[in-house]
Amino acid sequence: MLTCDNYHLPITLQDALVLWAAAPEGSRLVAGATDLLPWAREGRAGEVHIPALVDLSRVAELHGYTTAKGRVRLGANTVWQAFLTDSALRRLLPCMPHCSSWFADDQIREQATLAGNLANASPVADGTPPVAALNGVLELAHLEGDTIVARTVAVSDFVLGPGRTVLEPGEIITAVTLDSASGYGGSFQKVGQRRSLVISVACCAALVKTDNTGCVFEDVRLSLGGVGPRPIRLNRLESALRGERISHGLIDRAAHMAAAEVASRSRQQYRRSVVVSFVGAAIRDALADQSDVVVNFQDTEETASV
């Protein structure tokens, strides 16, 4: 059972920040609110009474997106379904549609926001690996007197651990800014008992761009979730692949390197096995997802050896 004393529905960021700064301890911010009832249900939080709910879903400044200087700024109310239905976002953020297709179902995706997923700071949150791969930065705002003051923080620094972030009292996420990755192929791998509506054990996001001959890795971005308390960017693997000729053998060797990144406290051996499979599959799927490029492998899968 969930009850609250006050429900606020501000329409400007200024009003939202005023309400949030004044909200009693134990109050909650919501936008899509898709995680609120599951969080409150018996077995997770039991009987829950919240002093105030501040609903950001109608705050105008948090809607829409803009592009400038190779970056895409998503308002904090951008919902997951947008990555599937907006053709520009599909082109600019090619790993996000693959991630979104794994995220819950159509009804939830129409309400749930990317910013809310990041704010929950779950070690297995679907949103953190692709945002990390896209060099994501969160914009945070608070009030100083009557003035709105903003700061930015990289997603890798935003999440401190399970359920913990750098958000200060009175702060609200206003936007998520990502690299534009037009021309890249994207992929997202996730393990669970079914395709969606499941909390993942581990997940992997990949972005890959080849040269115009399809023979050489021009750029590679790889990020893992669920294998430690925070999202992990596989910088060493990325460096090992950039500038190299594309081969199944190279991909397999890189995938095995990723197993060393598993830092979770439970099911480590299982997660290592999953990560090796995921990273290899993510790179190959991202290669295949490139538009207007035919990838030329230097070997066949049958002849590749680790």
Secondary structure, 3 states (H helix, E strand, C coil): CEEEEEEECCCCHHHHHHHHHHCCCCCEEECCCCCHHHHHCCCCCCCEEEEEEEECCCCHHHCCEEEECCEEEEECCCECCHHHHCHHHHHHCCCHHHHHHHCCCHHHHCCCEHHHHHHHCCCCCCCHHHHHHCCCEEEEEEEECCEEEEEEEEHHHHEEECCEECCCCCCEEEEEEEECCCCCEEEEEECCCCCCCCCCCCEEEEEEEECCCCCEEEEEEEEEECCCCCCEECHHHHHHHCCCECCHHHHHHHHHHHHHHCCCCCCHHHHHHHHHHHHHHHHHHHHHHCCCCCCCCCCCCCCCCC
